[in-house]
Amino acid sequence: MKRHAPAALRNREPILAVLARVLPPAGVVLEIASGSGEHAAFLAGRLPGVTWQPSDADADARASIEGHRAEASLTNLLSPLAIDARTDPATWGIARADAVVCINMIHIAPWASCEGLMRGAGRLLEGGGILYLYGPFKQGGQHTAPSNASFDEGLRARDPSWGVRDLADVTREAENNRLAFVELVEMPANNLSVVFARE
């Protein structure tokens, strides 16, 4: 039932280093597209001041999240919500959040999922609330590494609606939902952490 993603083991410490700095010391963190649930269990364990709310649109992923949650046995890690980012945020089952975290989703999903993520973050976050994204991005229309170009090709071959997004497009969508760009942090394996804050 529990899934394991090798990338989660590799990138969790660098992600934690950024989140420990940018997240509020207390409050509710909504994670969109929690996948296997490994990040949720690890991050909730290392950030005990926050309440971590995982979610995923996929029932098998939610079962995996629940498995990792049971094993971690953390009071600040909640049961996963069934959230598809493309749907109306009013149906997500959560009224507000102090931060929204989304790791490795927007390139493995249709662009509508990115639009929905921004819409939801704009609605759930209050002034100063943080939206954190992690993954590969194009900058200025260009891939930042040959490996990202190959990865993008592979994604689009699997589903033409998927693909590595240009940071300018993502930022524009954020700004449309009153989310202001704060900072970009270069991460291992040609990934980026991108931080926005609710205006």
N, CA, C and O atoms as a DFTB+ gen file, in Angstrom:
796 C
 N C O
     1  1       0.822      -1.200       0.000
     2  2       0.000       0.000       0.000
     3  2       0.864       1.263       0.000
     4  3       0.573       2.223      -0.713
     5  1       1.940       1.252       0.814
     6  2       2.840       2.407       0.837
     7  2       3.679       2.441      -0.429
     8  3       4.278       1.436      -0.813
     9  1       3.720       3.589      -1.069
    10  2       4.576       3.767      -2.239
    11  2       5.891       4.419      -1.806
    12  3       5.973       5.082      -0.772
    13  1       6.913       4.206      -2.632
    14  2       8.213       4.839      -2.367
    15  2       8.722       5.484      -3.648
    16  3       8.795       4.835      -4.692
    17  1       9.071       6.757      -3.564
    18  2       9.616       7.494      -4.707
    19  2      11.085       7.800      -4.415
    20  3      11.378       8.548      -3.483
    21  1      12.021       7.234      -5.199
    22  2      13.447       7.467      -4.936
    23  2      13.812       8.944      -4.854
    24  3      14.673       9.327      -4.062
    25  1      13.159       9.782      -5.672
    26  2      13.468      11.222      -5.674
    27  2      13.152      11.857      -4.318
    28  3      13.820      12.803      -3.900
    29  1      12.134      11.334      -3.638
    30  2      11.739      11.916      -2.349
    31  2      12.867      11.810      -1.330
    32  3      13.085      12.729      -0.541
    33  1      13.582      10.691      -1.346
    34  2      14.728      10.515      -0.442
    35  2      15.851      11.472      -0.792
    36  3      16.524      12.002       0.092
    37  1      16.052      11.693      -2.085
    38  2      17.163      12.547      -2.533
    39  2      16.920      14.024      -2.263
    40  3      17.850      14.758      -1.928
    41  1      15.662      14.464      -2.408
    42  2      15.441      15.912      -2.352
    43  2      14.834      16.412      -1.045
    44  3      14.644      17.617      -0.877
    45  1      14.528      15.509      -0.122
    46  2      13.778      15.958       1.060
    47  2      14.572      16.895       1.971
    48  3      14.007      17.838       2.527
    49  1      15.867      16.648       2.130
    50  2      16.674      17.519       3.004
    51  2      16.825      18.922       2.417
    52  3      16.641      19.899       3.142
    53  1      17.162      19.058       1.101
    54  2      17.222      20.412       0.527
    55  2      15.874      21.146       0.584
    56  3      15.834      22.354       0.817
    57  1      14.775      20.418       0.372
    58  2      13.452      21.040       0.468
    59  2      13.190      21.498       1.898
    60  3      12.702      22.606       2.120
    61  1      13.516      20.642       2.869
    62  2      13.341      20.999       4.281
    63  2      14.115      22.270       4.623
    64  3      13.610      23.130       5.344
    65  1      15.341      22.390       4.106
    66  2      16.175      23.562       4.421
    67  2      15.485      24.858       3.993
    68  3      15.560      25.864       4.697
    69  1      14.808      24.833       2.832
    70  2      14.091      26.032       2.370
    71  2      12.815      26.234       3.186
    72  3      12.533      27.342       3.642
    73  1      12.048      25.163       3.369
    74  2      10.773      25.290       4.081
    75  2      10.970      25.737       5.530
    76  3      10.172      26.518       6.047
    77  1      12.010      25.257       6.180
    78  2      12.263      25.633       7.577
    79  2      12.476      27.147       7.691
    80  3      12.220      27.748       8.734
    81  1      12.938      27.734       6.617
    82  2      13.209      29.172       6.599
    83  2      11.984      29.998       6.190
    84  3      11.765      31.084       6.726
    85  1      11.178      29.485       5.234
    86  2      10.098      30.327       4.679
    87  2       8.710      30.063       5.268
    88  3       7.840      30.931       5.200
    89  1       8.493      28.887       5.838
    90  2       7.165      28.599       6.395
    91  2       6.984      29.307       7.731
    92  3       7.961      29.579       8.430
    93  1       5.738      29.607       8.086
    94  2       5.496      30.159       9.430
    95  2       5.857      29.106      10.485
    96  3       5.786      27.909      10.205
    97  1       6.240      29.533      11.687
    98  2       6.622      28.559      12.723
    99  2       5.449      27.702      13.205
   100  3       5.646      26.618      13.755
   101  1       4.225      28.199      12.993
   102  2       3.025      27.445      13.393
   103  2       1.929      27.718      12.371
   104  3       1.989      28.698      11.629
   105  1       0.933      26.845      12.341
   106  2      -0.185      27.024      11.417
   107  2      -0.413      25.789      10.576
   108  3       0.233      24.758      10.767
   109  1      -1.351      25.908       9.633
   110  2      -1.732      24.779       8.771
   111  2      -1.021      24.892       7.432
   112  3      -1.084      25.923       6.763
   113  1      -0.338      23.808       7.052
   114  2       0.307      23.721       5.742
   115  2      -0.478      22.713       4.903
   116  3      -0.565      21.536       5.256
   117  1      -1.040      23.177       3.805
   118  2      -1.744      22.286       2.879
   119  2      -0.767      21.868       1.788
   120  3      -0.212      22.712       1.085
   121  1      -0.561      20.564       1.653
   122  2       0.276      20.050       0.566
   123  2      -0.636      19.528      -0.539
   124  3      -1.452      18.635      -0.313
   125  1      -0.490      20.093      -1.731
   126  2      -1.254      19.650      -2.893
   127  2      -0.452      18.600      -3.646
   128  3       0.745      18.776      -3.874
   129  1      -1.106      17.506      -4.033
   130  2      -0.450      16.401      -4.763
   131  2       0.683      15.796      -3.954
   132  3       1.847      15.851      -4.350
   133  1       0.325      15.218      -2.816
   134  2       1.332      14.652      -1.899
   135  2       1.946      13.357      -2.402
   136  3       2.945      12.895      -1.851
   137  1       1.360      12.758      -3.448
   138  2       1.970      11.562      -4.041
   139  2       2.089      10.408      -3.074
   140  3       1.097       9.986      -2.479
   141  1       3.297       9.893      -2.912
   142  2       3.510       8.724      -2.040
   143  2       3.248       9.039      -0.566
   144  3       2.932       8.139       0.212
   145  1       3.379      10.313      -0.181
   146  2       3.215      10.683       1.229
   147  2       4.516      10.733       1.993
   148  3       4.528      11.071       3.176
   149  1       5.627      10.398       1.327
   150  2       6.926      10.389       2.018
   151  2       7.357      11.792       2.441
   152  3       7.869      11.981       3.545
   153  1       7.151      12.766       1.571
   154  2       7.497      14.138       1.944
   155  2       6.656      14.596       3.129
   156  3       7.170      15.220       4.057
   157  1       5.364      14.287       3.095
   158  2       4.469      14.707       4.180
   159  2       4.951      14.167       5.528
   160  3       5.040      14.908       6.507
   161  1       5.259      12.878       5.565
   162  2       5.691      12.265       6.824
   163  2       7.030      12.835       7.287
   164  3       7.216      13.118       8.471
   165  1       7.957      13.001       6.349
   166  2       9.283      13.524       6.703
   167  2       9.188      14.972       7.175
   168  3       9.728      15.324       8.224
   169  1       8.500      15.810       6.400
   170  2       8.455      17.241       6.711
   171  2       7.652      17.522       7.981
   172  3       8.034      18.374       8.783
   173  1       6.541      16.809       8.164
   174  2       5.760      16.989       9.393
   175  2       6.594      16.613      10.617
   176  3       6.482      17.238      11.672
   177  1       7.431      15.584      10.464
   178  2       8.292      15.161      11.572
   179  2       9.374      16.176      11.903
   180  3       9.776      16.305      13.059
   181  1       9.848      16.897      10.892
   182  2      10.941      17.866      11.101
   183  2      10.427      19.262      11.409
   184  3      11.191      20.115      11.863
   185  1       9.141      19.509      11.170
   186  2       8.541      20.833      11.408
   187  2       7.370      20.671      12.380
   188  3       6.213      20.839      11.993
   189  1       7.668      20.345      13.635
   190  2       6.604      19.978      14.578
   191  2       5.636      21.102      14.923
   192  3       4.553      20.843      15.449
   193  1       6.009      22.341      14.636
   194  2       5.125      23.463      14.966
   195  2       3.937      23.599      14.039
   196  3       2.930      24.208      14.401
   197  1       4.046      23.031      12.832
   198  2       2.958      23.171      11.861
   199  2       2.083      21.920      11.831
   200  3       2.527      20.824      12.172
   201  1       0.840      22.107      11.417
   202  2      -0.063      20.988      11.159
   203  2      -0.029      20.734       9.660
   204  3      -0.366      21.613       8.867
   205  1       0.383      19.518       9.269
   206  2       0.570      19.195       7.848
   207  2      -0.670      18.491       7.317
   208  3      -1.053      17.422       7.794
   209  1      -1.292      19.114       6.314
   210  2      -2.490      18.540       5.683
   211  2      -2.138      18.045       4.282
   212  3      -2.099      18.843       3.345
   213  1      -1.879      16.730       4.119
   214  2      -1.591      16.202       2.787
   215  2      -2.871      16.061       1.971
   216  3      -3.974      16.083       2.517
   217  1      -2.711      15.916       0.650
   218  2      -3.863      15.693      -0.226
   219  2      -3.387      15.045      -1.517
   220  3      -2.211      15.140      -1.869
   221  1      -4.288      14.395      -2.212
   222  2      -4.003      13.900      -3.555
   223  2      -5.322      13.551      -4.243
   224  3      -6.288      13.141      -3.599
   225  1      -5.339      13.722      -5.556
   226  2      -6.539      13.387      -6.327
   227  2      -6.694      11.875      -6.492
   228  3      -7.800      11.385      -6.719
   229  1      -5.590      11.140      -6.378
   230  2      -5.559       9.704      -6.672
   231  2      -5.792       8.867      -5.408
   232  3      -5.125       9.068      -4.393
   233  1      -6.730       7.943      -5.476
   234  2      -7.083       7.125      -4.304
   235  2      -5.917       6.242      -3.847
   236  3      -5.707       6.073      -2.646
   237  1      -5.161       5.682      -4.793
   238  2      -4.009       4.851      -4.412
   239  2      -2.938       5.687      -3.714
   240  3      -2.305       5.226      -2.765
   241  1      -2.740       6.909      -4.184
   242  2      -1.781       7.805      -3.527
   243  2      -2.246       8.110      -2.105
   244  3      -1.439       8.116      -1.176
   245  1      -3.537       8.363      -1.935
   246  2      -4.046       8.649      -0.580
   247  2      -3.862       7.449       0.346
   248  3      -3.594       7.613       1.536
   249  1      -4.006       6.244      -0.205
   250  2      -3.771       5.037       0.609
   251  2      -2.303       4.965       1.029
   252  3      -1.998       4.589       2.160
   253  1      -1.403       5.322       0.127
   254  2       0.024       5.339       0.434
   255  2       0.340       6.400       1.500
   256  3       1.104       6.150       2.432
   257  1      -0.256       7.573       1.344
   258  2      -0.063       8.652       2.331
   259  2      -0.520       8.164       3.696
   260  3       0.153       8.389       4.702
   261  1      -1.667       7.493       3.727
   262  2      -2.212       6.995       4.995
   263  2      -1.271       5.959       5.609
   264  3      -1.104       5.909       6.828
   265  1      -0.653       5.128       4.755
   266  2       0.310       4.139       5.241
   267  2       1.526       4.793       5.877
   268  3       1.960       4.387       6.955
   269  1       2.075       5.800       5.218
   270  2       3.228       6.529       5.778
   271  2       2.830       7.290       7.038
   272  3       3.615       7.411       7.979
   273  1       1.601       7.799       7.043
   274  2       1.105       8.525       8.220
   275  2       1.000       7.597       9.428
   276  3       1.387       7.961      10.538
   277  1       0.472       6.395       9.198
   278  2       0.331       5.429      10.291
   279  2       1.704       5.046      10.847
   280  3       1.888       4.935      12.059
   281  1       2.655       4.849       9.944
   282  2       4.017       4.464      10.364
   283  2       4.699       5.593      11.134
   284  3       5.386       5.350      12.126
   285  1       4.504       6.838      10.667
   286  2       5.165       7.984      11.306
   287  2       4.558       8.305      12.662
   288  3       5.254       8.776      13.561
   289  1       3.246       8.050      12.813
   290  2       2.538       8.273      14.071
   291  2       2.787       9.668      14.649
   292  3       3.206       9.817      15.797
   293  1       2.518      10.686      13.821
   294  2       2.737      12.083      14.223
   295  2       1.396      12.766      14.472
   296  3       0.467      12.632      13.676
   297  1       1.302      13.496      15.577
   298  2       0.032      14.168      15.888
   299  2      -0.227      15.347      14.943
   300  3      -1.370      15.782      14.801
   301  1       0.819      15.864      14.299
   302  2       0.639      17.039      13.419
   303  2       0.518      16.665      11.938
   304  3       0.587      17.537      11.072
   305  1       0.337      15.367      11.645
   306  2       0.149      14.913      10.264
   307  2      -1.278      14.372      10.119
   308  3      -1.630      13.356      10.719
   309  1      -2.091      15.060       9.316
   310  2      -3.512      14.733       9.189
   311  2      -3.769      13.708       8.077
   312  3      -2.906      13.457       7.236
   313  1      -4.963      13.127       8.089
   314  2      -5.385      12.228       7.013
   315  2      -5.488      13.007       5.705
   316  3      -5.880      14.174       5.712
   317  1      -5.138      12.370       4.574
   318  2      -5.139      13.096       3.298
   319  2      -6.542      13.452       2.817
   320  3      -7.494      12.689       2.986
   321  1      -6.637      14.631       2.215
   322  2      -7.872      15.060       1.561
   323  2      -7.836      14.649       0.093
   324  3      -6.765      14.542      -0.506
   325  1      -9.020      14.420      -0.482
   326  2      -9.129      14.116      -1.913
   327  2      -9.276      15.445      -2.654
   328  3     -10.384      15.960      -2.806
   329  1      -8.149      15.997      -3.114
   330  2      -8.172      17.288      -3.805
   331  2      -7.595      17.145      -5.207
   332  3      -6.462      16.701      -5.388
   333  1      -8.394      17.527      -6.186
   334  2      -7.919      17.700      -7.553
   335  2      -7.794      19.204      -7.746
   336  3      -8.787      19.928      -7.676
   337  1      -6.570      19.676      -7.990
   338  2      -6.314      21.125      -8.046
   339  2      -7.173      21.840      -9.087
   340  3      -7.383      23.049      -8.992
   341  1      -7.672      21.099     -10.083
   342  2      -8.458      21.738     -11.148
   343  2      -9.875      22.109     -10.696
   344  3     -10.566      22.870     -11.373
   345  1     -10.301      21.570      -9.556
   346  2     -11.677      21.793      -9.103
   347  2     -11.787      23.091      -8.309
   348  3     -10.778      23.688      -7.933
   349  1     -13.018      23.517      -8.060
   350  2     -13.295      24.729      -7.290
   351  2     -12.719      24.570      -5.875
   352  3     -13.036      23.591      -5.199
   353  1     -11.879      25.510      -5.410
   354  2     -11.299      25.403      -4.066
   355  2     -12.346      25.298      -2.953
   356  3     -12.051      24.796      -1.869
   357  1     -13.560      25.768      -3.220
   358  2     -14.629      25.662      -2.217
   359  2     -14.980      24.207      -1.926
   360  3     -15.583      23.908      -0.895
   361  1     -14.602      23.288      -2.840
   362  2     -14.923      21.861      -2.656
   363  2     -13.743      21.077      -2.055
   364  3     -13.831      19.857      -1.911
   365  1     -12.666      21.746      -1.713
   366  2     -11.454      21.044      -1.287
   367  2     -11.533      20.455       0.121
   368  3     -10.740      19.581       0.470
   369  1     -12.472      20.922       0.922
   370  2     -12.592      20.379       2.278
   371  2     -11.690      21.067       3.282
   372  3     -11.456      20.541       4.370
   373  1     -11.179      22.242       2.929
   374  2     -10.345      23.026       3.845
   375  2     -10.645      24.498       3.566
   376  3     -10.667      24.931       2.414
   377  1     -10.876      25.258       4.637
   378  2     -11.355      26.641       4.477
   379  2     -10.212      27.652       4.386
   380  3     -10.358      28.699       3.756
   381  1      -9.077      27.342       5.012
   382  2      -7.949      28.274       4.999
   383  2      -6.656      27.511       5.270
   384  3      -6.672      26.386       5.771
   385  1      -5.547      28.142       4.929
   386  2      -4.228      27.567       5.223
   387  2      -3.252      28.722       5.438
   388  3      -3.448      29.826       4.929
   389  1      -2.209      28.444       6.195
   390  2      -1.159      29.445       6.412
   391  2      -0.068      29.332       5.352
   392  3       0.692      30.272       5.119
   393  1      -0.004      28.168       4.715
   394  2       0.941      27.947       3.622
   395  2       0.414      26.822       2.745
   396  3      -0.305      25.936       3.207
   397  1       0.787      26.874       1.468
   398  2       0.461      25.810       0.515
   399  2       1.781      25.348      -0.096
   400  3       2.589      26.160      -0.546
   401  1       1.987      24.030      -0.105
   402  2       3.217      23.429      -0.620
   403  2       2.849      22.500      -1.774
   404  3       1.905      21.718      -1.664
   405  1       3.588      22.580      -2.878
   406  2       3.325      21.710      -4.029
   407  2       4.659      21.281      -4.626
   408  3       5.376      22.090      -5.217
   409  1       4.983      20.010      -4.469
   410  2       6.275      19.450      -4.884
   411  2       6.075      18.567      -6.111
   412  3       5.308      17.604      -6.078
   413  1       6.770      18.905      -7.191
   414  2       6.757      18.052      -8.399
   415  2       5.372      17.716      -8.927
   416  3       5.089      16.560      -9.241
   417  1       4.501      18.725      -9.026
   418  2       3.200      18.450      -9.632
   419  2       3.012      19.135     -10.975
   420  3       2.577      18.492     -11.931
   421  1       3.328      20.429     -11.075
   422  2       2.787      21.190     -12.208
   423  2       3.332      20.747     -13.562
   424  3       2.736      21.062     -14.593
   425  1       4.450      20.024     -13.583
   426  2       4.949      19.505     -14.866
   427  2       4.350      18.133     -15.204
   428  3       4.370      17.714     -16.362
   429  1       3.818      17.439     -14.196
   430  2       3.223      16.107     -14.435
   431  2       1.709      16.228     -14.288
   432  3       1.069      15.421     -13.613
   433  1       1.157      17.241     -14.925
   434  2      -0.283      17.530     -14.853
   435  2      -0.604      18.526     -15.955
   436  3       0.291      19.216     -16.443
   437  1      -1.868      18.611     -16.353
   438  2      -2.242      19.627     -17.339
   439  2      -2.036      21.033     -16.761
   440  3      -2.003      21.211     -15.543
   441  1      -1.899      22.022     -17.642
   442  2      -1.720      23.408     -17.209
   443  2      -2.881      23.850     -16.315
   444  3      -2.695      24.682     -15.426
   445  1      -4.077      23.300     -16.543
   446  2      -5.244      23.635     -15.712
   447  2      -4.998      23.343     -14.237
   448  3      -5.592      23.990     -13.375
   449  1      -4.129      22.377     -13.932
   450  2      -3.807      22.065     -12.532
   451  2      -2.993      23.185     -11.904
   452  3      -3.183      23.510     -10.732
   453  1      -2.087      23.777     -12.678
   454  2      -1.323      24.925     -12.180
   455  2      -2.261      26.108     -11.950
   456  3      -2.182      26.781     -10.922
   457  1      -3.146      26.356     -12.910
   458  2      -4.120      27.442     -12.759
   459  2      -4.970      27.237     -11.502
   460  3      -5.222      28.176     -10.748
   461  1      -5.408      25.984     -11.290
   462  2      -6.235      25.668     -10.130
   463  2      -5.477      25.797      -8.821
   464  3      -6.021      26.262      -7.820
   465  1      -4.209      25.380      -8.836
   466  2      -3.359      25.518      -7.649
   467  2      -3.264      26.989      -7.240
   468  3      -3.404      27.325      -6.064
   469  1      -3.025      27.855      -8.218
   470  2      -2.896      29.291      -7.933
   471  2      -4.219      29.876      -7.439
   472  3      -4.247      30.692      -6.518
   473  1      -5.300      29.450      -8.061
   474  2      -6.632      29.908      -7.649
   475  2      -6.897      29.499      -6.200
   476  3      -7.373      30.301      -5.397
   477  1      -6.584      28.239      -5.876
   478  2      -6.809      27.731      -4.522
   479  2      -5.934      28.428      -3.496
   480  3      -6.407      28.790      -2.419
   481  1      -4.656      28.619      -3.823
   482  2      -3.745      29.291      -2.887
   483  2      -4.199      30.725      -2.661
   484  3      -4.171      31.222      -1.535
   485  1      -4.619      31.388      -3.736
   486  2      -5.108      32.759      -3.604
   487  2      -6.329      32.858      -2.706
   488  3      -6.532      33.856      -2.014
   489  1      -7.134      31.811      -2.729
   490  2      -8.362      31.808      -1.921
   491  2      -8.097      31.406      -0.464
   492  3      -8.659      32.005       0.453
   493  1      -7.248      30.397      -0.248
   494  2      -7.062      29.833       1.100
   495  2      -6.076      30.610       1.964
   496  3      -6.192      30.628       3.190
   497  1      -5.102      31.253       1.316
   498  2      -4.075      31.963       2.083
   499  2      -4.547      33.365       2.466
   500  3      -5.271      34.025       1.720
   501  1      -4.116      33.798       3.652
   502  2      -4.355      35.179       4.055
   503  2      -3.099      35.984       3.752
   504  3      -2.089      35.417       3.334
   505  1      -3.146      37.294       3.955
   506  2      -2.003      38.154       3.654
   507  2      -0.703      37.624       4.259
   508  3      -0.645      37.335       5.454
   509  1       0.329      37.497       3.441
   510  2       1.617      36.999       3.916
   511  2       1.745      35.488       3.863
   512  3       2.843      34.960       4.042
   513  1       0.635      34.771       3.617
   514  2       0.685      33.309       3.514
   515  2       1.569      32.878       2.356
   516  3       1.618      33.552       1.326
   517  1       2.265      31.763       2.516
   518  2       3.301      31.313       1.575
   519  2       2.800      30.208       0.642
   520  3       2.131      29.268       1.071
   521  1       3.138      30.343      -0.638
   522  2       2.992      29.250      -1.602
   523  2       4.394      28.822      -2.005
   524  3       5.190      29.639      -2.469
   525  1       4.696      27.532      -1.827
   526  2       6.020      26.992      -2.153
   527  2       5.887      25.957      -3.260
   528  3       5.112      25.008      -3.142
   529  1       6.648      26.141      -4.339
   530  2       6.682      25.179      -5.447
   531  2       8.091      24.600      -5.563
   532  3       9.083      25.288      -5.323
   533  1       8.155      23.319      -5.936
   534  2       9.451      22.674      -6.185
   535  2       9.350      21.865      -7.464
   536  3       8.351      21.186      -7.704
   537  1      10.396      21.939      -8.289
   538  2      10.436      21.122      -9.495
   539  2      11.323      21.763     -10.547
   540  3      11.991      22.761     -10.277
   541  1      11.332      21.188     -11.753
   542  2      12.084      21.782     -12.859
   543  2      11.270      22.893     -13.519
   544  3      10.047      22.792     -13.620
   545  1      11.926      23.921     -13.955
   546  2      11.264      25.028     -14.657
   547  2      12.144      25.490     -15.809
   548  3      13.371      25.413     -15.736
   549  1      11.510      25.968     -16.872
   550  2      12.230      26.727     -17.893
   551  2      12.377      28.154     -17.389
   552  3      11.567      28.631     -16.593
   553  1      13.418      28.829     -17.859
   554  2      13.570      30.253     -17.557
   555  2      13.848      30.995     -18.865
   556  3      14.758      30.644     -19.615
   557  1      13.049      32.022     -19.118
   558  2      13.195      32.755     -20.376
   559  2      12.953      31.877     -21.587
   560  3      13.562      32.077     -22.638
   561  1      12.058      30.895     -21.442
   562  2      11.729      30.005     -22.549
   563  2      12.740      28.900     -22.796
   564  3      12.561      28.090     -23.705
   565  1      13.798      28.857     -22.000
   566  2      14.871      27.874     -22.201
   567  2      14.957      26.901     -21.030
   568  3      14.735      27.270     -19.877
   569  1      15.283      25.651     -21.354
   570  2      15.571      24.690     -20.282
   571  2      16.880      25.073     -19.606
   572  3      17.786      25.607     -20.246
   573  1      16.974      24.799     -18.311
   574  2      18.167      25.179     -17.560
   575  2      19.262      24.117     -17.639
   576  3      20.386      24.353     -17.198
   577  1      18.940      22.948     -18.198
   578  2      19.934      21.873     -18.341
   579  2      19.455      20.892     -19.406
   580  3      18.249      20.724     -19.584
   581  1      20.379      20.238     -20.121
   582  2      19.988      19.240     -21.123
   583  2      19.116      18.126     -20.540
   584  3      18.214      17.620     -21.208
   585  1      19.395      17.746     -19.281
   586  2      18.599      16.671     -18.652
   587  2      17.138      17.097     -18.505
   588  3      16.235      16.269     -18.631
   589  1      16.901      18.391     -18.237
   590  2      15.526      18.880     -18.125
   591  2      14.827      18.865     -19.481
   592  3      13.630      18.592     -19.562
   593  1      15.579      19.160     -20.551
   594  2      15.012      19.120     -21.914
   595  2      14.574      17.696     -22.254
   596  3      13.493      17.491     -22.807
   597  1      15.415      16.710     -21.922
   598  2      15.079      15.295     -22.173
   599  2      13.871      14.874     -21.344
   600  3      12.977      14.177     -21.825
   601  1      13.865      15.316     -20.079
   602  2      12.762      14.992     -19.182
   603  2      11.456      15.555     -19.742
   604  3      10.431      14.874     -19.748
   605  1      11.501      16.803     -20.211
   606  2      10.335      17.470     -20.787
   607  2       9.808      16.694     -21.993
   608  3       8.601      16.499     -22.141
   609  1      10.729      16.255     -22.851
   610  2      10.358      15.478     -24.040
   611  2       9.617      14.204     -23.642
   612  3       8.590      13.851     -24.223
   613  1      10.168      13.526     -22.635
   614  2       9.556      12.291     -22.148
   615  2       8.164      12.520     -21.577
   616  3       7.249      11.728     -21.807
   617  1       8.013      13.618     -20.826
   618  2       6.698      13.941     -20.253
   619  2       5.670      14.177     -21.351
   620  3       4.556      13.656     -21.292
   621  1       6.054      14.973     -22.360
   622  2       5.111      15.321     -23.429
   623  2       4.775      14.107     -24.295
   624  3       3.699      14.044     -24.889
   625  1       5.692      13.146     -24.366
   626  2       5.416      11.908     -25.104
   627  2       4.362      11.074     -24.367
   628  3       3.531      10.412     -24.988
   629  1       4.413      11.119     -23.042
   630  2       3.431      10.383     -22.232
   631  2       2.062      11.050     -22.282
   632  3       1.032      10.382     -22.361
   633  1       2.071      12.407     -22.234
   634  2       0.815      13.159     -22.256
   635  2       1.127      14.560     -22.771
   636  3       1.853      15.309     -22.117
   637  1       0.586      14.925     -23.936
   638  2       0.909      16.229     -24.525
   639  2       0.523      17.424     -23.645
   640  3       1.019      18.530     -23.857
   641  1      -0.360      17.209     -22.657
   642  2      -0.768      18.317     -21.781
   643  2       0.211      18.513     -20.616
   644  3       0.093      19.474     -19.856
   645  1       1.178      17.594     -20.483
   646  2       2.200      17.713     -19.443
   647  2       3.408      18.479     -19.985
   648  3       3.467      18.793     -21.174
   649  1       4.363      18.776     -19.116
   650  2       5.605      19.389     -19.574
   651  2       6.184      20.361     -18.565
   652  3       5.468      20.907     -17.725
   653  1       7.495      20.571     -18.657
   654  2       8.190      21.529     -17.785
   655  2       7.671      22.935     -18.123
   656  3       7.662      23.336     -19.287
   657  1       7.248      23.663     -17.112
   658  2       6.629      24.981     -17.313
   659  2       7.668      26.092     -17.261
   660  3       8.708      25.974     -16.614
   661  1       7.349      27.180     -17.970
   662  2       8.222      28.343     -17.907
   663  2       7.882      29.147     -16.655
   664  3       6.714      29.416     -16.374
   665  1       8.915      29.525     -15.910
   666  2       8.710      30.236     -14.654
   667  2       7.912      31.526     -14.856
   668  3       7.137      31.916     -13.983
   669  1       8.094      32.189     -15.998
   670  2       7.356      33.434     -16.261
   671  2       5.859      33.177     -16.351
   672  3       5.064      33.979     -15.861
   673  1       5.467      32.070     -16.970
   674  2       4.043      31.729     -17.084
   675  2       3.454      31.410     -15.711
   676  3       2.340      31.820     -15.384
   677  1       4.229      30.668     -14.917
   678  2       3.772      30.290     -13.574
   679  2       3.633      31.539     -12.707
   680  3       2.654      31.690     -11.975
   681  1       4.615      32.431     -12.793
   682  2       4.583      33.670     -12.003
   683  2       3.400      34.545     -12.407
   684  3       2.751      35.149     -11.553
   685  1       3.119      34.612     -13.707
   686  2       1.981      35.405     -14.184
   687  2       0.675      34.854     -13.605
   688  3      -0.198      35.611     -13.180
   689  1       0.558      33.534     -13.597
   690  2      -0.653      32.904     -13.056
   691  2      -0.777      33.184     -11.557
   692  3      -1.875      33.421     -11.052
   693  1       0.358      33.156     -10.851
   694  2       0.358      33.473      -9.414
   695  2      -0.103      34.908      -9.191
   696  3      -0.953      35.175      -8.342
   697  1       0.469      35.827      -9.967
   698  2       0.124      37.243      -9.800
   699  2      -1.350      37.514     -10.090
   700  3      -1.953      38.401      -9.486
   701  1      -1.928      36.749     -11.014
   702  2      -3.365      36.871     -11.310
   703  2      -4.228      36.530     -10.102
   704  3      -5.396      36.914     -10.024
   705  1      -3.620      35.792      -9.150
   706  2      -4.339      35.371      -7.943
   707  2      -3.766      36.005      -6.681
   708  3      -3.843      35.444      -5.587
   709  1      -3.187      37.195      -6.865
   710  2      -2.669      38.005      -5.749
   711  2      -1.571      37.303      -4.959
   712  3      -1.479      37.430      -3.738
   713  1      -0.748      36.566      -5.683
   714  2       0.412      35.899      -5.092
   715  2       1.662      36.536      -5.700
   716  3       1.884      36.450      -6.907
   717  1       2.464      37.166      -4.865
   718  2       3.639      37.904      -5.335
   719  2       4.891      37.031      -5.242
   720  3       5.101      36.332      -4.251
   721  1       5.713      37.082      -6.281
   722  2       6.987      36.356      -6.282
   723  2       7.877      36.878      -5.162
   724  3       8.036      38.088      -5.000
   725  1       8.462      35.953      -4.385
   726  2       9.352      36.324      -3.278
   727  2      10.789      35.945      -3.584
   728  3      11.683      36.789      -3.519
   729  1      11.017      34.673      -3.919
   730  2      12.394      34.253      -4.190
   731  2      12.448      32.933      -4.936
   732  3      11.493      32.157      -4.970
   733  1      13.604      32.720      -5.527
   734  2      13.905      31.493      -6.257
   735  2      15.188      30.919      -5.647
   736  3      16.159      31.646      -5.436
   737  1      15.185      29.626      -5.369
   738  2      16.357      28.972      -4.782
   739  2      16.768      27.819      -5.691
   740  3      15.958      26.938      -5.976
   741  1      18.011      27.818      -6.145
   742  2      18.493      26.709      -6.971
   743  2      18.677      25.479      -6.095
   744  3      19.226      25.553      -4.996
   745  1      18.201      24.337      -6.611
   746  2      18.194      23.089      -5.858
   747  2      19.009      22.039      -6.612
   748  3      19.363      22.249      -7.772
   749  1      19.309      20.910      -5.964
   750  2      20.039      19.844      -6.664
   751  2      19.273      19.329      -7.878
   752  3      18.060      19.512      -7.985
   753  1      19.992      18.688      -8.785
   754  2      19.418      18.013      -9.965
   755  2      18.625      18.971     -10.856
   756  3      17.612      18.589     -11.442
   757  1      19.097      20.222     -10.953
   758  2      18.499      21.219     -11.856
   759  2      17.032      21.526     -11.556
   760  3      16.253      21.830     -12.460
   761  1      16.671      21.444     -10.291
   762  2      15.336      21.842      -9.855
   763  2      15.404      23.204      -9.184
   764  3      16.481      23.707      -8.864
   765  1      14.225      23.791      -8.977
   766  2      14.140      25.086      -8.305
   767  2      13.100      25.020      -7.193
   768  3      12.113      24.291      -7.289
   769  1      13.339      25.791      -6.141
   770  2      12.293      26.124      -5.181
   771  2      11.839      27.529      -5.520
   772  3      12.661      28.431      -5.682
   773  1      10.532      27.718      -5.629
   774  2       9.979      29.030      -5.960
   775  2       8.980      29.400      -4.872
   776  3       8.071      28.630      -4.562
   777  1       9.158      30.583      -4.298
   778  2       8.342      31.017      -3.172
   779  2       7.522      32.248      -3.572
   780  3       8.049      33.217      -4.119
   781  1       6.216      32.183      -3.282
   782  2       5.305      33.309      -3.483
   783  2       4.659      33.628      -2.133
   784  3       4.610      32.780      -1.242
   785  1       4.171      34.848      -1.997
   786  2       3.450      35.231      -0.785
   787  2       2.140      35.917      -1.168
   788  3       2.085      36.698      -2.118
   789  1       1.100      35.611      -0.416
   790  2      -0.220      36.224      -0.672
   791  2      -0.152      37.695      -0.318
   792  3       0.301      38.068       0.764
   793  1      -0.610      38.528      -1.244
   794  2      -0.574      39.981      -1.020
   795  2      -1.619      40.391       0.014
   796  3      -1.740      41.574       0.334
